[in-house]
């Protein structure tokens, strides 16, 4: 998750954090991705109710291009756009769902590959 969490930087996982707290855009979470031995560490970039629109290979979230921590826009293939499109109703991300992204704008195991997720898969929030 560099540059958000630097190599060697201490980060504490607040387990079960979301049993008492709401998910916020910008949270760094541990997500239990089925089929992966270890949880994914990703950033919540889009929350239910956000307005979504594709412009060529970029995603606009609330009229701003979705970018990583270094302000590089994420790139979406046609297949990835279709995946995200499954969760868009009336130009908004469906309620109670989230899009998670890694820092690699081209190739990351994130919502471009598995779509929107629910809070039930969140193991906790990272505090760093």
C-alpha positions, 0 to 999 in steps of 0.5 A: 500500500505504498505510499500510503503505508511505507515499508517498515511503518507500523500499522495496527489492525483494529479488528471488528472496527466496523461492528461499531463504526461506519466505513468511511472513504479513505479507510485502509481495510483488511478484506477477507477475499475468498480464495486468497490465503491472506486478507487483502489490504486495500483502500476504500475509494467509493462508498454506496450512493457515490455517483459513478461515470466512466470516461474512456478508461477512467472512472469519475466518482462524484465528478472527480477522476478516481486516482491512487495516493500519487494522483495517478488515475486508475485504468479500467479495461472494458471487462473491468468496466462491465464488472463495476457496472454490475453495481451501478444503479441510476448512476450511483453505487448501490447502497451498502457496498464499497469499491476497494483499490490498491495503489497499482493503477494498472494491475492490482487485485481490487474491485476492478477484478472482484467488483463491489463488496459489503462490510461483512468481508471487512476484518478491520481498519488499519490505524497507522 
